[in-house]
Amino acid sequence: MSKIGKAFMSLLLDKKARESLQKAAAQPKPAPQQRPETTPAPAPEPSQAQIKAQFDAKMDGIQNRPAPKASPTRQQLIQNARRVHAARQDVLDDLSAEQKMKLQVMAMKAMSPKR
């Protein structure tokens, strides 16, 4: 250690601290530990092509899955809703442009959040 380093140490550290620091500096440093050979190497990251292939396979499995069967009650409700929708689909066709605009404004006011 240089004379300047020793001078600073004598100003900042007491005798016991200087001695323990010198002992620690004199001891050889231990070698870094090596990993045991039994540890498996990390798997390489998949490429974008592999990721895309996995994604496509998952999507095919989801899209080709058979649709769940609805109960008879549910099927009847769906049919009724379709009939009502078809019957009322052209109710607004008979309104004039002015009436449609008024209806739209009323709906927007009814749907806006109250303050």
C-alpha positions in Angstrom: 0.0 0.0 0.0 1.2 3.5 -0.8 2.3 6.0 1.9 -0.8 8.2 1.1 -3.1 5.2 1.5 -1.5 4.4 4.9 -1.8 8.0 6.0 -5.5 8.1 5.1 -6.1 4.8 6.9 -4.4 6.1 10.0 -6.7 9.2 9.9 -9.9 7.3 9.3 -9.4 3.9 11.0 -8.3 2.9 14.4 -5.5 0.3 14.9 -7.7 -2.8 15.1 -9.6 -1.8 12.0 -6.4 -1.2 10.0 -5.0 -4.6 11.2 -8.1 -6.5 10.2 -8.2 -4.7 6.8 -4.5 -5.7 6.2 -5.2 -9.3 7.1 -8.1 -9.5 4.8 -6.1 -8.0 1.9 -3.2 -10.5 2.6 -5.5 -13.6 2.4 -5.9 -15.2 -1.0 -9.4 -14.9 -2.5 -11.3 -18.1 -2.9 -11.8 -19.4 -6.5 -15.3 -18.8 -7.9 -17.6 -21.8 -7.5 -18.3 -23.8 -10.5 -21.7 -25.2 -11.3 -22.0 -28.9 -10.8 -22.1 -30.8 -14.1 -25.4 -32.5 -13.1 -27.3 -29.2 -13.5 -29.1 -29.2 -16.9 -28.2 -26.4 -19.2 -31.0 -23.8 -19.7 -33.2 -24.5 -22.7 -32.6 -22.3 -25.7 -35.3 -19.7 -26.4 -37.7 -20.7 -29.2 -37.5 -18.8 -32.4 -40.4 -16.6 -33.7 -41.3 -19.3 -36.2 -41.6 -21.9 -33.5 -43.7 -19.6 -31.4 -46.0 -18.8 -34.3 -46.3 -22.6 -35.1 -47.3 -23.2 -31.5 -49.8 -20.4 -31.5 -51.4 -21.5 -34.8 -51.7 -25.1 -33.4 -53.5 -23.8 -30.3 -55.8 -21.6 -32.4 -56.7 -24.5 -34.7 -57.6 -26.6 -31.6 -59.8 -23.8 -30.3 -61.5 -23.0 -33.6 -62.1 -26.7 -34.5 -63.6 -27.6 -31.1 -67.3 -28.7 -31.4 -69.8 -26.1 -30.1 -71.5 -27.1 -26.9 -75.1 -28.2 -27.3 -77.7 -25.8 -25.9 -80.5 -27.2 -23.9 -84.0 -27.4 -25.5 -85.2 -24.5 -23.4 -82.3 -22.3 -24.5 -82.8 -23.2 -28.1 -86.5 -22.2 -27.9 -85.5 -18.9 -26.3 -83.0 -18.2 -29.1 -85.6 -19.0 -31.8 -88.1 -16.7 -30.2 -85.6 -13.9 -29.9 -84.8 -14.3 -33.6 -88.4 -14.1 -34.6 -89.0 -10.9 -32.5 -85.9 -9.3 -34.0 -86.9 -10.1 -37.5 -90.5 -8.8 -36.9 -89.3 -5.5 -35.4 -86.2 -4.9 -37.6 -88.0 -2.5 -40.0 -90.1 -0.5 -37.4 -87.9 2.6 -37.8 -88.0 2.5 -41.6 -91.3 4.3 -41.6 -90.0 7.3 -39.6 -88.9 10.5 -41.3 -85.3 11.8 -41.0 -86.4 14.4 -38.5 -88.1 11.8 -36.3 -85.1 9.5 -36.5 -82.9 12.4 -35.4 -85.2 13.3 -32.4 -85.3 9.6 -31.4 -81.5 9.5 -31.5 -81.1 12.6 -29.4 -83.6 11.2 -26.8 -81.7 7.9 -26.7 -78.4 9.7 -26.2 -79.8 11.8 -23.4 -81.3 8.7 -21.7 -78.0 6.8 -21.9 -75.7 9.7 -20.8 -74.5 9.5 -17.2 -76.3 11.6 -14.7 -74.3 14.4 -13.0 
